[in-house]
Amino acid sequence: MWAQREIRLPALPRGYHLVTREIESGIPELERLHVGIAHLFIRHTSASLTLNENASPDVRRDFATWFDQAVPDGASYWTHTLEGDDDMPAHVKSSLLDVALTLPVSNGRLALGTWQGVYLCEHRDHGGPRSVVVTLFGEER
């Protein structure tokens, strides 16, 4: 079976947001898969996806602290600045984290570890709504 859906996520503030539920509920065909692969691709250059710890909000705060220090807004060395001080740093953060995830599917669910969740990483102050294309491939139950 093949299936593909585009999932629209609402505009979120800059930060690291768990979106596992939105992804799983946005592709109803997931429930039909016994074993397979889910490929997630965010269609933006200033936001990214990552998989990480889903229980402690400290993880999200620590991500923000580290990335904002490592790739600062408004640094004097940025030349791509027409879209604001946060634009070029958002592109770099997106490249560091990546725009796609490939996840296993087992028995109708993403086969994530106990403490794993999918994050939308919003790197801009006003990024707007985001689109994630989810492509499923696998054997039906």
C-alpha positions as protocol buffer text, in pm:
chain_id: "A"
residue {
  index: 1
  type: MET
  ca { x: 0 y: 0 z: 0 }
}
residue {
  index: 2
  type: TRP
  ca { x: 106 y: 354 z: -77 }
}
residue {
  index: 3
  type: ALA
  ca { x: -58 y: 663 z: 73 }
}
residue {
  index: 4
  type: GLN
  ca { x: 35 y: 1029 z: 87 }
}
residue {
  index: 5
  type: ARG
  ca { x: -119 y: 1321 z: 273 }
}
residue {
  index: 6
  type: GLU
  ca { x: -29 y: 1682 z: 332 }
}
residue {
  index: 7
  type: ILE
  ca { x: -79 y: 1781 z: 695 }
}
residue {
  index: 8
  type: ARG
  ca { x: -118 y: 2151 z: 771 }
}
residue {
  index: 9
  type: LEU
  ca { x: 8 y: 2256 z: 1111 }
}
residue {
  index: 10
  type: PRO
  ca { x: -107 y: 2590 z: 1253 }
}
residue {
  index: 11
  type: ALA
  ca { x: 132 y: 2880 z: 1300 }
}
residue {
  index: 12
  type: LEU
  ca { x: 331 y: 2818 z: 1616 }
}
residue {
  index: 13
  type: PRO
  ca { x: 572 y: 3046 z: 1802 }
}
residue {
  index: 14
  type: ARG
  ca { x: 944 y: 2999 z: 1769 }
}
residue {
  index: 15
  type: GLY
  ca { x: 1037 y: 2680 z: 1952 }
}
residue {
  index: 16
  type: TYR
  ca { x: 1026 y: 2302 z: 1948 }
}
residue {
  index: 17
  type: HIS
  ca { x: 675 y: 2161 z: 1937 }
}
residue {
  index: 18
  type: LEU
  ca { x: 567 y: 1798 z: 1971 }
}
residue {
  index: 19
  type: VAL
  ca { x: 344 y: 1712 z: 1675 }
}
residue {
  index: 20
  type: THR
  ca { x: 337 y: 1331 z: 1688 }
}
residue {
  index: 21
  type: ARG
  ca { x: -40 y: 1318 z: 1745 }
}
residue {
  index: 22
  type: GLU
  ca { x: -111 y: 1561 z: 1464 }
}
residue {
  index: 23
  type: ILE
  ca { x: 102 y: 1356 z: 1225 }
}
residue {
  index: 24
  type: GLU
  ca { x: -53 y: 1023 z: 1324 }
}
residue {
  index: 25
  type: SER
  ca { x: -409 y: 1154 z: 1310 }
}
residue {
  index: 26
  type: GLY
  ca { x: -345 y: 1335 z: 982 }
}
residue {
  index: 27
  type: ILE
  ca { x: -291 y: 1016 z: 786 }
}
residue {
  index: 28
  type: PRO
  ca { x: -574 y: 770 z: 860 }
}
residue {
  index: 29
  type: GLU
  ca { x: -420 y: 507 z: 630 }
}
residue {
  index: 30
  type: LEU
  ca { x: -154 y: 454 z: 897 }
}
residue {
  index: 31
  type: GLU
  ca { x: -396 y: 231 z: 1092 }
}
residue {
  index: 32
  type: ARG
  ca { x: -411 y: -12 z: 798 }
}
residue {
  index: 33
  type: LEU
  ca { x: -37 y: -84 z: 790 }
}
residue {
  index: 34
  type: HIS
  ca { x: 100 y: -397 z: 953 }
}
residue {
  index: 35
  type: VAL
  ca { x: 462 y: -312 z: 873 }
}
residue {
  index: 36
  type: GLY
  ca { x: 602 y: -24 z: 673 }
}
residue {
  index: 37
  type: ILE
  ca { x: 773 y: 310 z: 650 }
}
residue {
  index: 38
  type: ALA
  ca { x: 647 y: 663 z: 707 }
}
residue {
  index: 39
  type: HIS
  ca { x: 845 y: 940 z: 543 }
}
residue {
  index: 40
  type: LEU
  ca { x: 780 y: 1292 z: 677 }
}
residue {
  index: 41
  type: PHE
  ca { x: 893 y: 1599 z: 482 }
}
residue {
  index: 42
  type: ILE
  ca { x: 838 y: 1960 z: 588 }
}
residue {
  index: 43
  type: ARG
  ca { x: 792 y: 2191 z: 291 }
}
residue {
  index: 44
  type: HIS
  ca { x: 978 y: 2490 z: 432 }
}
residue {
  index: 45
  type: THR
  ca { x: 1336 y: 2618 z: 454 }
}
residue {
  index: 46
  type: SER
  ca { x: 1307 y: 2792 z: 790 }
}
residue {
  index: 47
  type: ALA
  ca { x: 1155 y: 2510 z: 996 }
}
residue {
  index: 48
  type: SER
  ca { x: 1261 y: 2151 z: 1047 }
}
residue {
  index: 49
  type: LEU
  ca { x: 1166 y: 1814 z: 1190 }
}
residue {
  index: 50
  type: THR
  ca { x: 1346 y: 1606 z: 1447 }
}
residue {
  index: 51
  type: LEU
  ca { x: 1280 y: 1304 z: 1665 }
}
residue {
  index: 52
  type: ASN
  ca { x: 1368 y: 1328 z: 2031 }
}
residue {
  index: 53
  type: GLU
  ca { x: 1258 y: 1298 z: 2394 }
}
residue {
  index: 54
  type: ASN
  ca { x: 888 y: 1364 z: 2436 }
}
residue {
  index: 55
  type: ALA
  ca { x: 836 y: 1375 z: 2813 }
}
residue {
  index: 56
  type: SER
  ca { x: 1032 y: 1663 z: 2964 }
}
residue {
  index: 57
  type: PRO
  ca { x: 966 y: 2023 z: 2855 }
}
residue {
  index: 58
  type: ASP
  ca { x: 1325 y: 2093 z: 2964 }
}
residue {
  index: 59
  type: VAL
  ca { x: 1440 y: 1921 z: 2644 }
}
residue {
  index: 60
  type: ARG
  ca { x: 1251 y: 2173 z: 2432 }
}
residue {
  index: 61
  type: ARG
  ca { x: 1389 y: 2467 z: 2632 }
}
residue {
  index: 62
  type: ASP
  ca { x: 1743 y: 2329 z: 2611 }
}
residue {
  index: 63
  type: PHE
  ca { x: 1711 y: 2286 z: 2234 }
}
residue {
  index: 64
  type: ALA
  ca { x: 1606 y: 2650 z: 2203 }
}
residue {
  index: 65
  type: THR
  ca { x: 1889 y: 2771 z: 2427 }
}
residue {
  index: 66
  type: TRP
  ca { x: 2157 y: 2575 z: 2245 }
}
residue {
  index: 67
  type: PHE
  ca { x: 2046 y: 2652 z: 1890 }
}
residue {
  index: 68
  type: ASP
  ca { x: 1987 y: 3022 z: 1961 }
}
residue {
  index: 69
  type: GLN
  ca { x: 2340 y: 3053 z: 2105 }
}
residue {
  index: 70
  type: ALA
  ca { x: 2505 y: 2843 z: 1833 }
}
residue {
  index: 71
  type: VAL
  ca { x: 2322 y: 3018 z: 1546 }
}
residue {
  index: 72
  type: PRO
  ca { x: 2233 y: 3368 z: 1670 }
}
residue {
  index: 73
  type: ASP
  ca { x: 1986 y: 3608 z: 1513 }
}
residue {
  index: 74
  type: GLY
  ca { x: 2128 y: 3933 z: 1378 }
}
residue {
  index: 75
  type: ALA
  ca { x: 2494 y: 3827 z: 1378 }
}
residue {
  index: 76
  type: SER
  ca { x: 2716 y: 4067 z: 1181 }
}
residue {
  index: 77
  type: TYR
  ca { x: 2837 y: 3788 z: 950 }
}
residue {
  index: 78
  type: TRP
  ca { x: 2494 y: 3715 z: 795 }
}
residue {
  index: 79
  type: THR
  ca { x: 2447 y: 3861 z: 447 }
}
residue {
  index: 80
  type: HIS
  ca { x: 2100 y: 3716 z: 370 }
}
residue {
  index: 81
  type: THR
  ca { x: 1910 y: 3965 z: 586 }
}
residue {
  index: 82
  type: LEU
  ca { x: 1630 y: 4109 z: 369 }
}
residue {
  index: 83
  type: GLU
  ca { x: 1366 y: 3892 z: 538 }
}
residue {
  index: 84
  type: GLY
  ca { x: 1468 y: 3979 z: 892 }
}
residue {
  index: 85
  type: ASP
  ca { x: 1730 y: 3898 z: 1154 }
}
residue {
  index: 86
  type: ASP
  ca { x: 1583 y: 3552 z: 1219 }
}
residue {
  index: 87
  type: ASP
  ca { x: 1567 y: 3434 z: 855 }
}
residue {
  index: 88
  type: MET
  ca { x: 1922 y: 3321 z: 777 }
}
residue {
  index: 89
  type: PRO
  ca { x: 1969 y: 3164 z: 1121 }
}
residue {
  index: 90
  type: ALA
  ca { x: 1641 y: 2975 z: 1058 }
}
residue {
  index: 91
  type: HIS
  ca { x: 1783 y: 2835 z: 731 }
}
residue {
  index: 92
  type: VAL
  ca { x: 2100 y: 2718 z: 906 }
}
residue {
  index: 93
  type: LYS
  ca { x: 1906 y: 2557 z: 1192 }
}
residue {
  index: 94
  type: SER
  ca { x: 1680 y: 2384 z: 940 }
}
residue {
  index: 95
  type: SER
  ca { x: 1984 y: 2240 z: 763 }
}
residue {
  index: 96
  type: LEU
  ca { x: 2141 y: 2127 z: 1091 }
}
residue {
  index: 97
  type: LEU
  ca { x: 1827 y: 1947 z: 1204 }
}
residue {
  index: 98
  type: ASP
  ca { x: 1693 y: 1844 z: 860 }
}
residue {
  index: 99
  type: VAL
  ca { x: 1359 y: 1866 z: 686 }
}
residue {
  index: 100
  type: ALA
  ca { x: 1272 y: 1495 z: 671 }
}
residue {
  index: 101
  type: LEU
  ca { x: 1232 y: 1191 z: 893 }
}
residue {
  index: 102
  type: THR
  ca { x: 1194 y: 828 z: 792 }
}
residue {
  index: 103
  type: LEU
  ca { x: 1020 y: 627 z: 1063 }
}
residue {
  index: 104
  type: PRO
  ca { x: 917 y: 262 z: 1092 }
}
residue {
  index: 105
  type: VAL
  ca { x: 551 y: 166 z: 1112 }
}
residue {
  index: 106
  type: SER
  ca { x: 434 y: -134 z: 1310 }
}
residue {
  index: 107
  type: ASN
  ca { x: 75 y: -249 z: 1370 }
}
residue {
  index: 108
  type: GLY
  ca { x: -86 y: 74 z: 1257 }
}
residue {
  index: 109
  type: ARG
  ca { x: 135 y: 317 z: 1451 }
}
residue {
  index: 110
  type: LEU
  ca { x: 466 y: 491 z: 1422 }
}
residue {
  index: 111
  type: ALA
  ca { x: 709 y: 249 z: 1588 }
}
residue {
  index: 112
  type: LEU
  ca { x: 867 y: 506 z: 1818 }
}
residue {
  index: 113
  type: GLY
  ca { x: 1052 y: 440 z: 2140 }
}
residue {
  index: 114
  type: THR
  ca { x: 875 y: 497 z: 2470 }
}
residue {
  index: 115
  type: TRP
  ca { x: 1017 y: 848 z: 2513 }
}
residue {
  index: 116
  type: GLN
  ca { x: 1035 y: 955 z: 2149 }
}
residue {
  index: 117
  type: GLY
  ca { x: 825 y: 1216 z: 1974 }
}
residue {
  index: 118
  type: VAL
  ca { x: 821 y: 1404 z: 1646 }
}
residue {
  index: 119
  type: TYR
  ca { x: 903 y: 1773 z: 1679 }
}
residue {
  index: 120
  type: LEU
  ca { x: 820 y: 2063 z: 1451 }
}
residue {
  index: 121
  type: CYS
  ca { x: 1112 y: 2297 z: 1503 }
}
residue {
  index: 122
  type: GLU
  ca { x: 995 y: 2650 z: 1430 }
}
residue {
  index: 123
  type: HIS
  ca { x: 1300 y: 2869 z: 1381 }
}
residue {
  index: 124
  type: ARG
  ca { x: 1129 y: 3202 z: 1301 }
}
residue {
  index: 125
  type: ASP
  ca { x: 942 y: 3443 z: 1523 }
}
residue {
  index: 126
  type: HIS
  ca { x: 650 y: 3452 z: 1275 }
}
residue {
  index: 127
  type: GLY
  ca { x: 688 y: 3148 z: 1052 }
}
residue {
  index: 128
  type: GLY
  ca { x: 322 y: 3095 z: 975 }
}
residue {
  index: 129
  type: PRO
  ca { x: 139 y: 2767 z: 914 }
}
residue {
  index: 130
  type: ARG
  ca { x: 359 y: 2474 z: 811 }
}
residue {
  index: 131
  type: SER
  ca { x: 295 y: 2181 z: 576 }
}
residue {
  index: 132
  type: VAL
  ca { x: 428 y: 1830 z: 627 }
}
residue {
  index: 133
  type: VAL
  ca { x: 395 y: 1572 z: 350 }
}
residue {
  index: 134
  type: VAL
  ca { x: 365 y: 1221 z: 491 }
}
residue {
  index: 135
  type: THR
  ca { x: 422 y: 927 z: 256 }
}
residue {
  index: 136
  type: LEU
  ca { x: 341 y: 575 z: 375 }
}
residue {
  index: 137
  type: PHE
  ca { x: 455 y: 253 z: 219 }
}
residue {
  index: 138
  type: GLY
  ca { x: 402 y: -95 z: 356 }
}
residue {
  index: 139
  type: GLU
  ca { x: 211 y: -416 z: 397 }
}
residue {
  index: 140
  type: GLU
  ca { x: -150 y: -392 z: 505 }
}
residue {
  index: 141
  type: ARG
  ca { x: -283 y: -581 z: 805 }
}
